[in-house]
Amino acid sequence: MAISGITTKIFSTIENPKSVLPIIMKDGVDSSCVTYKAFQAGGAVEGIDRGMDEFGTQAIWVGGIPFFKKLIDKTVYKFAKINPDVDVRIIGNKEYSAWAVKNAKGVMNGAEETVKDALETALKNPNKSKALYGAKIALATALTLFSYFKLTHARHKNTENIINKEINSEKNFAAQTETKAVSDKKINVTSNLAFMKSPKTSFKGLGAKVVKGVLFNPVHNMKIIDAGITTERLAAARNKTEFFETAIKEGSFLFFVYGFGNLIQKGINKLAASKFKTPIDLNYNVITSPELKQAMKEDVLTSQLGAMGEGGLTKTLDFIVQNPKNILVQAAKKTGLVNTLKGTDTVDVTKYIDVKEVKTLKDSLDSFQSAMKSSGLGVDEFLNKAKKLKSLSIVANIGLSCLVLGYGIPKAVYQYRKWKTGSSSFHVANDIKNKNQQA
């Protein structure tokens, strides 16, 4: 793949609201800088402690749910004889499911089962299919959170072991003293947070809308994991100072990873449309596509968009299947709104198509065409301008977030520590040493 193709794929993925790549990038910067700051301010003990938490959590956070979902697909779904690739939103809609069966073609990706057979089996067992999917998301989420809880326990124990060995070396403690020091400390949520009046882990505040979105959006699913991780980090804080340091870091992280990026992108899009007269809300993959350039040069974009017309669910879905060369359908496939069977251009009808999002894409394409005509620029010149603005918006979005996560948040955490304790040293290590000296 050429460099331009790689760039297009990366930029297109980064700006996809359902992609976890920008979250991984931001978290990677955050984890690296926080760990570096921990080594710098708190020494090797805190650096190792922080590194285990940050990078161990990242591995669980990114890979946990996909791993457990795939495991459930290969075991529970196989035993139930239901294909996990059939979207349950299709099963719950009679009009949609009838259309899907009628237009089913080809073989399921990576399987010998036909698309039609997979659909019909799921539709014959609607309650089982829905229950399996809900249970899969819940179980995968729970197992991922459990993995993090185990990591927290192991991290705390490892840090205590390191400190206790240092104490033993410095004071030449007897072997039984080290054993006692290690065994004395056990993670206990109630005792660790005595100052908080019995906190409870609860997700009630997330709201029904977000919970529903979790089922079909990996980014929302990661929000649930983050909520659990934040709750556990707060609950497992080893002293009051660590609790508030965690609150500062986690609260800032959640905002700048999930909320800040969307706000920045909306602001840049609005600026590009008003000041530069160039709407850039289209996906980078669409703006740079040769299909869009050709349609605009041939002045057929408006007519192709109008070909879909107005209509209900079935009419819109029929248009998508019957017009693979239409610029709107091609753009929908490039952005992932419409999925195709592997190695073909055939629409995969087992994957849900949100017709509202397709119509939103249509409006964006129409606005893009109107802006080009009113700009007085040629097609090539206008597309190059849009491409540059879009590239800058993506880089600025990620760059600003990473700057805050990599520099601003760690600095704020250690400034709070210095203000609270009078030192940037690892207070948890000091607590453990003081406890052993008093023993």
URKAHU-V910459 format. One record per residue. PHI is phi in radians with two decimals (* if undefined). PSI is psi in radians with two decimals (NA if undefined). Layout:
BEGIN
{{PHI	PSI} {PHI	PSI}}
END
This chain:
BEGIN
{{*	2.32} {-1.15	2.80} {-1.02	-0.71} {-1.08	-0.64} {-1.18	-0.69} {-1.15	-0.76} {-1.05	-0.79} {-1.05	-0.77} {-1.13	-0.75} {-1.15	-0.87} {-1.09	-0.72} {-1.10	-0.69} {-1.25	-0.70} {-1.04	-0.71} {-1.55	-0.03} {-1.23	2.11} {-1.11	-0.27} {-1.79	0.09} {-1.56	2.46} {-1.63	-0.08} {-1.01	-0.85} {-1.10	-0.55} {-1.17	-0.74} {-1.10	-0.74} {-1.09	-0.82} {-1.13	-0.73} {-1.18	-0.61} {-1.09	-0.76} {-1.13	-0.79} {-1.04	-0.84} {-1.10	-0.77} {-1.11	-0.80} {-1.25	-0.67} {-1.15	-0.71} {-1.15	-0.75} {-1.06	-0.77} {-1.12	-0.62} {-1.13	-0.76} {-1.09	-0.71} {-1.21	-0.77} {-1.58	-0.72} {-1.84	-0.07} {1.52	-3.05} {-1.10	-0.65} {-1.10	-0.87} {-1.19	-0.63} {-1.05	-0.79} {-1.16	-0.75} {-1.05	-0.83} {-1.20	-0.70} {-1.08	-0.75} {-1.05	-0.73} {-1.20	-0.87} {-1.17	-0.93} {-1.40	-0.55} {-1.15	-0.75} {-1.11	-0.71} {-1.06	-0.74} {-1.09	-0.77} {-1.20	-0.75} {-1.07	-0.78} {-1.43	-0.75} {-1.70	-0.28} {-1.06	-1.00} {-1.11	-0.83} {-1.01	-0.69} {-1.12	-0.87} {-1.20	-0.60} {-1.13	-0.75} {-1.14	-0.68} {-1.08	-0.75} {-1.15	-0.68} {-1.03	-0.72} {-1.37	-0.28} {-2.01	-1.22} {-1.11	-0.84} {-1.12	-0.69} {-1.11	-0.72} {-1.14	-0.65} {-1.40	-0.16} {1.06	0.71} {-2.11	2.34} {-1.36	2.11} {-1.22	-0.22} {-1.43	-0.15} {-1.40	2.08} {-1.20	2.21} {-1.20	-0.30} {-1.16	-0.47} {-1.24	-0.71} {-1.11	-0.58} {-1.47	0.04} {-2.20	1.91} {-1.07	-0.76} {-1.13	-0.77} {-1.15	-0.79} {-1.12	-0.64} {-1.13	-0.73} {-1.12	-0.74} {-1.09	-0.79} {-1.10	-0.73} {-1.09	-0.61} {-1.81	0.18} {-1.20	2.20} {-2.44	2.68} {1.45	-2.98} {-1.98	2.55} {-1.05	2.50} {-1.01	2.16} {1.25	0.35} {-2.54	2.81} {-1.52	-0.25} {-1.23	2.41} {-1.30	2.75} {-1.07	-0.72} {-1.13	-0.76} {-1.09	-0.73} {-1.10	-0.75} {-1.11	-0.86} {-1.12	-0.66} {-1.10	-0.77} {-1.16	-0.68} {-1.23	-0.48} {-1.30	-0.34} {-2.21	1.06} {-1.10	-0.74} {-1.16	-0.73} {-1.13	-0.75} {-1.09	-0.79} {-1.16	-0.75} {-1.12	-0.70} {-1.09	-0.76} {-1.18	-0.79} {-1.06	-0.73} {-1.16	-0.63} {-1.10	-0.82} {-1.12	-0.79} {-1.11	-0.78} {-1.20	-0.75} {-1.10	-0.69} {-1.16	-0.79} {-1.11	-0.74} {-1.16	-0.62} {-1.15	-0.78} {-1.13	-0.67} {-1.09	-0.68} {-1.06	-0.68} {-1.20	-0.68} {-1.06	-0.69} {-1.16	-0.66} {-1.09	-0.75} {-1.04	-0.79} {-1.07	-0.80} {-1.13	-0.67} {-1.13	-0.84} {-1.05	-0.74} {-1.16	-0.69} {-1.11	-0.75} {-1.10	-0.75} {-1.09	-0.73} {-1.05	-0.76} {-1.08	-0.83} {-1.15	-0.73} {-1.13	-0.61} {-1.20	-0.65} {-1.10	-0.76} {-1.09	-0.75} {-1.10	-0.68} {-1.22	-0.75} {-1.20	-0.71} {-1.84	0.01} {0.94	0.82} {-1.11	2.71} {-1.23	2.75} {-1.03	-0.63} {-1.22	-0.43} {-1.16	-0.74} {-1.10	-0.75} {-1.07	-0.74} {-1.12	-0.73} {-1.10	-0.67} {-1.24	-0.72} {-1.37	-0.40} {-1.10	-0.68} {-1.62	2.09} {-2.27	2.52} {-1.16	2.10} {-2.38	1.90} {-1.03	-0.67} {-1.18	-0.82} {-1.27	-0.62} {-1.10	-0.53} {-2.07	0.76} {-1.07	-0.46} {-1.38	-0.01} {-1.91	0.01} {1.05	1.07} {0.91	1.29} {-1.21	2.68} {-2.24	2.46} {-1.36	2.15} {-2.57	2.44} {-1.98	0.29} {-1.11	-0.54} {-1.28	-0.14} {-1.20	-0.52} {1.55	2.62} {-1.13	-0.57} {-1.12	-0.78} {-1.18	-0.73} {-1.04	-0.71} {-1.13	-0.71} {-1.13	-0.48} {-1.01	-0.60} {-1.11	-0.49} {-2.21	0.06} {-2.30	1.99} {-1.08	-0.49} {-1.20	-0.75} {-1.11	-0.64} {-1.09	-0.67} {-1.21	-0.48} {-1.12	-0.70} {-1.12	-0.76} {-1.06	-0.75} {-1.10	-0.67} {-1.09	-0.72} {-1.18	-0.72} {-1.12	-0.77} {-1.08	-0.77} {-1.06	-0.76} {-1.18	-0.69} {-1.10	-0.70} {-1.20	-0.76} {-1.17	-0.54} {-1.67	0.17} {-1.00	2.36} {-1.53	-0.15} {-2.83	3.06} {-1.14	-0.67} {-1.10	-0.77} {-1.11	-0.62} {-1.03	-0.86} {-1.29	-0.54} {-1.07	-0.76} {-1.12	-0.72} {-1.07	-0.74} {-1.10	-0.86} {-1.15	-0.85} {-1.19	-0.74} {-1.08	-0.77} {-1.15	-0.75} {-1.04	-0.84} {-1.07	-0.70} {-1.19	-0.82} {-1.33	-0.37} {-1.47	-0.73} {-1.78	-0.67} {-1.68	-0.74} {-1.07	-0.75} {-1.04	-0.74} {-1.15	-0.70} {-1.13	-0.77} {-1.10	-0.79} {-1.10	-0.73} {-1.12	-0.71} {-1.12	-0.76} {-1.17	-0.72} {-1.05	-0.73} {-1.17	-0.70} {-1.13	-0.75} {-1.11	-0.68} {-1.27	-0.66} {-1.49	-0.83} {-1.48	-0.73} {-1.76	0.01} {0.95	0.63} {-2.40	1.77} {-1.17	2.35} {-2.23	0.50} {-1.37	-0.16} {-1.22	2.64} {-1.11	2.52} {-0.97	-0.64} {-1.08	-0.57} {-1.39	-0.79} {-1.01	-0.66} {-1.62	0.08} {-1.34	2.45} {-1.14	-0.46} {-1.13	-0.74} {-1.16	-0.77} {-1.02	-0.78} {-1.12	-0.76} {-1.10	-0.65} {-1.29	-0.66} {-1.19	-0.63} {-1.46	-0.04} {0.97	0.77} {-2.04	0.06} {-1.08	-0.81} {-1.08	-0.78} {-1.18	-0.62} {-1.23	-0.64} {-1.19	-0.68} {-1.20	-0.35} {-1.10	-0.48} {-1.23	-0.57} {1.11	-2.96} {-1.81	2.52} {3.11	3.08} {-1.43	-2.89} {-1.04	-0.94} {-1.10	-0.73} {-1.10	-0.73} {-1.16	-0.77} {-1.13	-0.68} {-1.07	-0.72} {-1.06	-0.73} {-1.11	-0.74} {-1.27	-0.66} {-1.51	-0.14} {-2.26	1.14} {-1.12	-0.39} {-1.64	-0.08} {-1.17	2.44} {-1.08	-0.60} {-1.15	-0.76} {-1.15	-0.74} {-1.10	-0.71} {-1.16	-0.69} {-1.11	-0.62} {-1.24	-0.66} {-1.18	-0.55} {-1.60	-0.06} {1.52	0.09} {-1.22	-0.53} {-2.14	2.19} {-1.72	2.65} {-2.13	2.74} {-1.18	2.51} {-0.94	2.23} {1.36	0.13} {-2.34	3.04} {-1.83	0.18} {-1.34	2.28} {-1.13	2.27} {-1.48	1.76} {-1.34	-0.07} {-1.41	-0.23} {-1.70	2.30} {-1.19	2.36} {-1.94	2.05} {-1.47	1.79} {-1.16	-0.44} {-1.14	-0.69} {-1.21	-0.60} {-1.12	-0.72} {-1.20	-0.57} {-1.15	-0.70} {-1.08	-0.70} {-1.04	-0.79} {-1.11	-0.67} {-1.15	-0.71} {-1.13	-0.69} {-1.14	-0.73} {-1.15	-0.64} {-1.11	-0.77} {-1.12	-0.76} {-1.10	-0.71} {-1.12	-0.68} {-1.11	-0.77} {-1.18	-0.63} {-1.45	-0.18} {-1.37	-0.41} {1.41	0.06} {-1.65	2.75} {-1.32	2.94} {-1.05	-0.86} {-1.06	-0.78} {-1.13	-0.75} {-1.16	-0.74} {-1.15	-0.68} {-1.12	-0.70} {-1.11	-0.78} {-1.13	-0.69} {-1.10	-0.75} {-1.15	-0.77} {-1.12	-0.70} {-1.15	-0.76} {-1.05	-0.80} {-1.09	-0.66} {-1.15	-0.70} {-1.20	-0.80} {-1.12	-0.74} {-1.12	-0.71} {-1.06	-0.93} {-1.16	-0.73} {-1.09	-0.80} {-1.11	-0.74} {-1.10	-0.78} {-1.17	-0.61} {-1.09	-0.78} {-1.20	-0.79} {-1.20	-0.67} {-1.48	-0.46} {-2.08	-0.91} {-1.09	-0.87} {-1.18	-0.87} {-1.00	-0.68} {-1.11	-0.73} {-1.12	-0.70} {-1.09	-0.82} {-1.34	-0.44} {-1.16	-0.71} {-1.11	-0.76} {-1.05	-0.77} {-1.14	-0.66} {-1.19	-0.68} {-1.35	-0.75} {-1.89	-0.23} {1.47	0.06} {-2.68	2.72} {-1.66	0.07} {-1.18	2.84} {-1.31	1.72} {-1.12	-0.51} {-1.11	-0.74} {-1.10	-0.71} {-1.09	-0.70} {-1.06	-0.78} {-1.16	-0.72} {-1.12	-0.75} {-1.11	-0.67} {-1.11	-0.72} {-1.24	-0.58} {-1.18	-0.54} {-1.44	-0.29} {-1.25	NA}}
END
